[in-house]
């Protein structure tokens, strides 16, 4: 995906000011005025002024375009009701949808089906305005009649495979955080027990010293204050349970604290995924990902290569690079 390079209108937003100034100097030397203009925010179309970028941003970030959000909702409903059943359709809940939308935006762009997606978005808006209905099943039934919809639904299903990653990740992190919080609580309880024992020893020493001062006339070896030993930590509590075991209230606190830490980390992960998707949509589409059919005649291949080339290799060479795009997107996310 990176082989396509950054689209020229995004250079100013991707590179730092120092890099921009350095590159502008080189461009002035070679006299490339067209590329130099892309470093000027005033002359650059920018992300906010390009309709295609607005659509891609609306896919990643909900709330930016009502029609795009409606189409995403319809795609989600169609995926949930698809037969045979898609097991990962609801995985991860709202966070799973955030990640699926990020991957979906990249599949739409690098699968070279953005024009089809925009046409379907327009059809959704037209249907809602003409029928004045916001019923999701009715919109889904209408969309299934459109030729581009099956391919777009397939892209959304491919992007939704990211949801299965969430459950595995949550399971690993929840066990780690629960163990971490439990250890912290046990260490805190041990520290408090040592502090209480130290306080008790100091109090007993002070009381013994005061008693010996008031009984100077009765000095006896048996009356001398004895050194108070630190009480050993009980191995068993009053109820016979291990002293290291947590109470029911403490166990609930451990579970709640582990859950809060898990949700905080997952939110950071999903935010980073969205940021990465917002960067990747600024890249050019590499030639091997384009679905456009060649307008001119195919170049002649050498006879030796034709003779040694298998049918599988020919099929692979002639197929669009959508599947490889899917693999790149999911691995980068």
C-alpha positions, 0 to 999 in steps of 0.5 A, spaced: 500 500 500 505 504 501 508 503 494 503 508 491 506 514 495 502 520 498 497 523 494 500 530 492 494 534 496 496 531 502 503 532 502 502 539 507 498 535 512 503 529 512 510 532 512 513 536 518 514 544 516 522 542 516 521 537 511 516 541 507 521 547 507 527 542 505 523 539 499 520 546 497 528 548 496 529 542 492 523 543 488 525 550 486 532 548 484 529 543 479 523 548 477 517 543 479 512 549 480 506 544 480 508 540 486 511 546 490 503 548 490 501 542 494 505 545 500 501 551 500 495 550 505 492 556 501 492 553 494 492 545 496 485 542 496 486 539 502 482 533 506 476 538 507 475 540 500 475 533 497 468 530 496 472 523 496 476 524 502 469 527 505 466 520 504 472 516 506 472 520 513 465 519 514 466 512 513 471 512 519 468 517 523 461 516 525 457 523 525 460 526 519 455 524 514 448 522 515 447 518 509 454 514 510 452 513 517 445 510 514 448 506 509 453 503 514 447 501 519 444 498 513 450 494 511 451 492 519 444 489 519 445 486 512 451 482 515 447 480 521 441 477 517 445 474 512 444 467 511 448 463 512 450 466 519 456 470 519 459 469 526 463 475 527 457 480 525 456 483 532 463 481 535 466 487 539 459 491 540 460 498 538 468 498 538 468 492 533 464 497 529 469 502 530 474 498 527 470 495 522 469 502 519 476 503 519 478 497 515 472 498 511 474 505 508 481 502 506 478 497 502 473 501 499 479 506 497 484 501 495 479 496 492 477 502 487 470 501 489 469 508 491 465 511 486 460 505 487 460 506 494 458 514 493 453 512 488 450 507 493 450 513 498 446 517 494 441 512 492 440 511 500 439 519 501 434 518 495 430 513 498 429 516 504 427 523 501 422 520 496 419 514 501 420 519 507 422 512 511 427 511 515 426 503 516 432 500 516 429 493 513 426 497 508 432 500 506 436 494 506 431 491 501 431 496 496 439 496 497 439 489 495 436 490 488 442 495 486 448 492 482 453 495 486 451 493 493 453 485 493 460 487 492 460 493 497 457 488 502 462 483 501 467 489 503 464 490 509 464 483 511 471 482 510 473 488 514 468 486 519 473 480 520 477 484 524 472 484 530 474 477 531 481 480 533 477 484 539 475 478 543 481 474 543 485 481 545 480 482 550 480 475 553 488 476 554 488 483 557 482 481 562 486 476 565 492 480 565 489 486 568 485 482 573 492 478 575 495 485 576 490 488 580 489 483 585 497 483 586 496 490 587 491 489 592 494 484 596 501 488 596 497 494 599 493 489 604 500 486 606 503 493 607 497 496 611 498 489 616 505 491 617 504 498 618 498 496 623 503 491 627 509 496 627 504 501 630 502 496 635 509 494 637 510 502 638 504 503 643 506 497 647 513 499 648 511 506 650 506 503 655 511 498 658 516 504 658 511 508 662 509 503 667 516 501 668 517 509 670 512 509 675 514 503 678 521 504 680 521 502 687 519 495 685 525 494 680 525 486 679 527 482 673 520 480 672 517 487 672 522 489 666 519 490 660 520 485 655 521 486 648 514 485 644 515 481 638 512 482 631 505 478 631 506 473 625 501 474 619 495 469 620 495 464 615 488 463 616 482 468 618 477 467 623 472 464 618 478 459 616 480 461 610 487 463 607 489 470 609 491 472 602 484 470 599 480 477 598 473 478 600 467 478 596 467 486 596 474 486 594 473 481 589 468 485 585 472 491 586 478 487 582 473 485 577 471 492 576 478 496 576 480 490 571 474 492 566 476 499 567 483 499 565 481 494 559 476 499 556 481 504 557 487 501 553 482 498 548 479 505 547 486 507 546 487 502 541 481 503 537 483 511 537 490 509 534 487 504 529 482 510 526 488 515 526 492 510 522 486 509 517 486 516 516 493 516 514 492 511 509 487 514 506 491 519 504 496 514 499 495 513 492 492 507 490 498 502 487 497 500 480 496 493 482 490 494 486 486 498 481 480 494 478 480 498 471 480 494 465 486 496 460 483 500 454 489 498 450 491 491 447 495 487 452 503 487 450 505 480 447 509 475 452 515 471 450 513 464 447 518 461 452 514 465 458 508 463 455 510 455 454 512 455 461 506 459 465 501 455 468 494 456 468 494 458 476 499 463 474 495 466 469 489 467 473 493 470 478 496 475 474 490 477 471 486 478 477 485 484 481 489 486 487 483 486 492 485 480 496 492 482 497 489 489 499 485 486 504 491 482 507 495 489 507 489 492 510 488 487 516 496 486 517 497 494 518 491 495 522 
